[in-house]
Amino acid sequence: AHARSIARAARPRAALAAALERGLAAHEPHARVLDNVRALGRDGSLAVVTGQQPGLLGGPLYCLHKALSTLALARALERELGARVVPVFWNHADDHDIAEVHHAWVMNEHFDWRKVGLSGVSSGRMPVGELALSDATHRIGAISQLLLQSLPNRPSRARAVELFAPRESETLATAFTRAFTRLLGELGLVVLEPAWIRDELALGLAQIARSDARAALARGGERLRSGGHPPAIDPDSAALLFEHRGDGRRAWRAGEHGWTGGADDAPLDGAALAARIAAEPARWSGAALTRPLAQDLALPVAAYVGGPGELAYHVQLAELREACGAPQTPFAPRASLVLVTRDVESSLASLELSLDAALRARGEIAEERPAAERPAVIARLAEIATRTARELNAERDALAELDPGLAIQLRQSADQIKQTIKRLVEKSERVDMNRRGRGTRHVRRVAASLTPRGEPQERVATAFEWVARHGEAWIRELADALPPLAREPLAVHLELPVAGTDAAGADGAGADAPAE
């Protein structure tokens, strides 16, 4: 009923579709993307929407899971309703929290996770969609080189770097839009940046401004508290609207006497603030509690696909939706997935460990037998490194009598010798650990692959890395196999080439639910 009423609602469809097509033009979208964009311009069409902040290298793997869940639900609703349903990924380019998105984690051949990040960025006064990246300031070229060095040499590696790594003058938002448009374009995913539809969004933000948002949110908070659930976001202190200015952004809150944009400003009533928004639509965006409403007022949204954190604040919005005339959009949980490859399955079998047990261990997997003692040569090399540096440094004073500069060079040489031998020791230790086979290497592979850094795989690993290691065919197969509503976490067993091969494609994918 919700979807059919949304499809019948009067909306400025043609202008919306034209704006999206202009925004996507630079990314040369697939014909299916353009077909879906143009469908949004016709009466009766619907959208299933998801969204996320644009992270470096496409963000955590759950961004891909959100996109695939949205594609699956849109496909199912289209069959059920007999109407065109377009999958849309809302790129949260207005977000200011650069610290959340300016880095990513990459696993090297030794199953160590390495943090890769942009240089020269700080938490910000500027939306991530406006921060242009450069090699001079942010060292984006060095990031690409590091990625090439960290991952196995196969054809899909260069393709992944070309697809996901940010380019000169791009923003993180632009890089994200480009990557997901090219990665999922043939499946029809429409990536949307809010800057493209400011006029449409401003209409919804003005409706929110004219509503009694404070009272509506108070009622929503009271409803949750009466059921024993405190609101995820405190409505009394939450920013609801943002005004973007040359010196940063100003947060607007709904207070007892009207809307205020700062402690020193006189409050504005809803009509005055709505007029201000209408006069300069490009300067305004919604906050966490109002972005969903502005989105649903601008697009014909049949359902929103999100994670558990988003659900927590969506449930407190029912009263505000009613107050400002926004639809009560159904919330659909995204799929929570763990991707399992054949080499990980082989290591699990060698360790006689179930997938469930490995996931519960969160990386704390005990070996069945104690590790062998470290070879004596490794200990001797470590001792030689320390002793050599100490003996060389002991001659600095005598050398300084000849020339102080020579003493400085001697100290530097001692440090270099020590570090060179130390690197050799570390490499020898890794070789020894891997040589022991059944224990350490299998444990490291399982822990690093399934629960990297002790966290769920989907929150640390990236789509970039999976494309670099395994190509893209598995994504299309997973998109076809994924159910529209995943009611519990899924383990997806992928028939992919093992890490030691150069093949980049996939042979198949299947999903089943782990017994937890």
N, C-alpha and C positions, 0 to 999 in steps of 0.2 A: 504493500500500500504506500509506504514512504517513497519507494522508487518511482511508482507511477505518478504520484502527485508532484514529485520533483520534475519528472519529464514533461508534465503539462504546464509547469510554471513559466510565466513570461520572463524572458531574460534577453539581454542584448547579445545574442549568440554570434552574429556576424563579426562584430567588433572584437569580441574575445578571440575567436578563431584567427582572425587576421593578425592580431597582436602576437599570438603564439607562433604563427608561421613566420612572422618577421624575426622574432627572437631566436628561433631555431635555425634560420637560414644559414647562418655562418657555420653551422656544424654539418651541413649537407646531409640532412636526415634521410633515413630509408623511406621508400615509398609508403610503407605501412604506417610510419609515423605521420607523414603528411596526410594520408587518408584519414587517420584517426583525428588529427587536428581539425580537418575540414568537417568531419562528422560532428564535432562539438559545435560547429556553427549552424547546425540544422536543428530545428525543433524536434523534441522527442528523444534526443540522445541523452545519455547519462555518463557519469564518470565514477570510477572507483579510485580513491586518492590515498596515497601514502606520502610520507615526507621525512626528511632528516637534514641535519646540518651537513654541509659539504666538506668532507674530510680529505686530507692528503691521501693520494693513491686510492681514491674512491671510498675512504672511510672503512670502518670495521665491516666484517663479512655480513653482519646482520642487515646492512644497507641493501646488499644484494638479495637477502632473504625477504626483505620488505617488498622489493620490486617484484620478485617472483611470486610472492603471495598475492600481490595486487593483480598481476597478470592472470593468475589462476582464478581469482574471485570474479574479475571482470568477464572472463570467458564463461564461467558458470552462470552468472547473472544474465549474460546476453542470451544464453540458451533458454533460461527459465522465463525471462520476460519478453523475449521476442523483440527486443529493442537494442539499438547500438549502445554498447557500454565500453567506454574508453579508459584504459589504465593510465593514471597520471602520477608522476613522482614529483612532489613539491620540494624543490631545492630551497632550503632555508637560508638563502643568501643574505638575508637581513640580520642573521645572528651575529652578535659581537664577540662571542667568547672564543677568540682565536686560540687560546691555550688548549681548548678541547680538541681542536681539529688540525693543528699545524704539524702533527707528527703521525707516524705509523710505525708498526713493528714488522720486521722481516726476519724469517728464520734462515740461517745459513746451513751449510752441508753438515755441520756438527750438531745440529738441533739446538743451537743457541739463538735466542731471540734478540735482535738488535734494534734499537730505537733509531729511526730515521726522521729527521725533522728539518724544518725551514730555519735558517739563520735570520737574525735581525728582525724578529717579530715579537711583539709584546701584546698583552691583553689590552683590549682595545676600545678605542673611541671611534673606530671605523668598522662598518659592517664587513664581513669577510667577502661579500660580493663586490666591494669597492677597493680592496687592497690589491693593487697590481703587483705581481711578483716579478722579480728580475734576478738574473744571475749575479749581478754586481752586489746586490743587497742580500738576497736570500739564498744564493748559491744553489740554484735549481739544477745547474749543470752537474755539480758535484753529487747531488742526490741521484741523478740518472746513472752516473758512473758507479756509485756505490751499489746501486741495485743490480747492475750488470755483473759486478764482482761477487755479490752475495749469493746469487742464485745459479742453479745448474745451467750449463750452456746448451740450449736447445732453441729451435726456431721460435717457440712461443715466448721466450724470454724477451727478445727484442720487440716483438709485437706488443707485449704487455707494457713495456716501458714507453713505447710510442703512444699507447692508448691512454695510460693513466698518469704519467709523469707531467707535472705542470710545465707550461711553455712560457717563454719570455712574454711579459705583459699580460698574461692571463691572471685571473683571480682564482682562488680555490674553487669558487662557485662555478666559474666558466670551465675549469678543468674537469670538475665533477660532471657538469652537464654534457660536455663533449664525450667523456668516457662512457657514461651510461647510455647516451644516445647511440653511440656506435656499437656498444656491447649488446644492447637489448633492442636496438631499433628494428631489426627484422621481426621481432616479436610484437612490435607496435607500441612500446612504452613511450609515452610523451613526458619528457622532463620539462618542468616549468620553473622559471625564475620569477619571483614576484615583481621585479622591476619592469617586466614586460607588460604587466596588467595593472599598473598603478591606478588608472582611472576606475577600473572595475572594483578594485579592492577598496578604494576610497569611499565608494558608495556604501559598502558594508561597514567600514569603520565609522562613517558618519551616523549610520543607524545605531551603532553601539553607543556612540557619544550622546545621542539624543535619548537613549533609554535610561532608566533608573538602574544603572549597572550595580551600584553599591548595594541597594536593597535586594536586587536579584541574587547577587553573589552571597549576601548574608543569609538569604533563605536556603540557598544551596548548601552552604556550610553547615547550617543548623540541621538540615536533613541528614547530612552525612554523620554529624556528631551524635544525633539521636540514635543512629544505627551502630554507634561504636566505632566510627571511622573518621578520624580527623581529616580535614581537607588537605590535599597534597600541597596546595599553594595557599598561603594565608590571604584571604580576600581583602582583609583590612589594610595590608601593607603592599599588596602586589601592584606592580606597574601593569596597566592595561593597554596603553597606547604609547608609541614612541614617535617623537618628532626628531627628524634627522636634520642637524644644523651643521654649519661649517666648523664649529668647535666641538663637535661630538653629537650625541643624541640626548634628548630630554625625555625623561619618563613622566607620563601623565597618569595620575591616580584619581579614582573617584572618591571624593571625600564627603563629609557631612554637608558642606556648603557648596558643593560643585566640584568641577575638575580642576586640579592644580598640577602645574608643571614644575614646581619648585617651592621651597619654603618661603621665598621672598615674593612670590607672584600672587596676585589677587586671583581668586577662583573664577572660573568661567562656567556659565551654565551650559547645558548640553547643546542648545541651539547655537550658541556662539562658537563652541568648539567644533561642532559639525560644519559650520560655515568656514572655519579656519582650515579644516581638512579639505573641504571641497575647493577652496581657493588654491591650495598648493598640494595636490594629491601625491606628487612625487616625494614629498618630505615625510610621509607618514607610513607606519607599519604597525601591525598588531604584536602584542606580547604573547607569552605562552597561553594565557587564558582566552585571548581574543582572536589569535590567529586562526583557530579552527572555525570560528564563526564567520570571519571575513572570507575565508576560503569557501565555506558552504553558501555564503550569499553571492559569491562571484561565479561559482561553478555549479553545474547540476549534479551534486554529489549523491550517489546512491548509497555509498558506504565508505568509511575511512578504515584503513588498515594500519594498525599501530602496535607498539610493544607495551609491556606491562606498565612502564613508567608513564607513558602517555595516557593509558586507561585511567590511571589514578587521578589525573586532573580533568579528563573528559567527563567523568561521572559527576563533577560538581558544577557542570555548565548548563544543566537542563533549564533552570529558572532564568538564567541570562539569555539562553536561546529564545525562550518564550517572550522575554521582555523586549528583545530587539528584532523579533520577527524572523529569526533564523530557524531553519528546519532542525528537527531532532534526528540528526544523522546517526544511523547505526554504526557501532564500533565493532570491527572484526579483528581478532588477534592475528598478528603475523605468525608465520611458521617459525618455530625455534628449531634449528637444525644443527646436527653435528655431522660433518662430512668425513667418511671413513674410506681410505684407499686400501688397495690390496697389500701394500707393504706394511701398513699399520695392522691389518688383519693378521698378516704373517707373524709380526712381532707379538701380537696378543696370543696367538697360538703357541709360539715358542715359550712365552712366559706362563702359559696355562692360565691366562687371565681373561675374564669375561669383559666385554665392552662396558657393561654396567659398573663393574668393580673399578675399572680404569677411570671412568667418569667420576665416580664417587671419590676416588683417591685424590683428585685435583692435583696430580703431579707427584704426590707423596707415595710412590710405588716402591715397595721394598723388594730387593733382589732375593731370590730363594737361597742363594749361597753367598758367603762373604766374598768380596772382591779380592783377587790375588794381590800380594804385596807389590808395591811399586818396584820395578826393576832397579837394581843398584846403580846402573849407569845414569839414570835420571837424577837420582839423589846426588851423585858425584858431580854432574854438570851444574846443578844448582849451587853446590858448594864452591865449585870453581868460579862461577860468575861472581859470587859474593867476595871470595878471597881475592880474585884478580882486581876487582874494583877497589877493594880496601888497600891492597899493596900499591896500586898506581897512585891513589890519592895520598898515600903516605910520603910520596916523593914530591908533592906539590911545593912545599916550603923550600926545598933545596933547588928545585927548578926555578922558583920565583926569584932566587938570587941572581940567576942568569938573565931572566926576562919575565916580569909579571904576566905578560900576555901568554907565555908558554905554559904557565901554571893554570891559567883559565882553560887553555886548550886541552891540557892533561885531564882536568876534571871532566870536561865534556867528553873526551875520549873514553874515560873510565865509565861514564854513564852509558855511552853508546854500546860499549862492549858488554856491559852487564845486561842491558835491555836486549841486545841481539841474542845472547845466550839464554836469557829468560824466555824469549819467544820460542827458541828451539826446545827448551824444556817443556813449555806448554804444549807445543805441537807433539812432542814425544809422548806426553801424558795422554793426549787425545788418541793418538795411534794405539797406545797400549790399552786404553779403555775400549776402543772399538775392536781391537784384536781379541778381547775376551768374549766378544760375541754375545752369547746367550743372555748374559746379564745386562751390562751397562748400556750397550748400544740399543738393544731392544727397549729397555726402560726409557732411555732418553727419547727414542722415536715416539713411543706411545704417549709419554707425558707431554712432549713438546707439540705433538700434532693434535691431540684431543683436548688437552687443557693447558694451553700455553700460558706460562707465567702463573699457573694455578688458577686461571680464569676460564670461563666458557670459551670454546674455540671461536664462536661468532663475535666475540667482543674484542679479540686481539688480532686474529688473522684477517687478511684483506682479500677482496676479490682480485686485486692486482696479483698477489702472490699465487693464488690458485690458477689464474690464467697464465702466469709466467711458467708455472711448473707443468700444467696439464692442458693448455689450450682452452678453447671455448666451446667445443661441441657438447661437453657434459652439461653446460648451462642450459642449452636448448632442450636437452633430454630431461633434465631436472624440471624445467618449466612445464613440460608436458606431463610429467608424472606427479607433480605436487598437487595435493588436494586443495580445494578452494578454502576450506576451513580446517586447519590443523588443530585439533583439540588437545593435543599433548605433544611434548618434544619428539622429534623424529630423528632417527639415525639413518643417514643416507649412504648406502654402500655403493661406491662408484667404481666401475670397472675401468680404471684408468691405467695408463702405463706406469710401471713402478719407477722410483726416483732415478734409477741408473740408466733408463732408456732415453732416447731422443725423440720419441713420438710425441706429438702435441695434441692428438685428438682424444676421443673417448669412445669406448665400445658400448657403454650402456649405463643406465642408472636405475636404481630402485630404492624405494623408501619403506621403512617399517618402523614401528614404535618400539623403543627399548623398554624392557620390563623394569621399571624402577619402583 
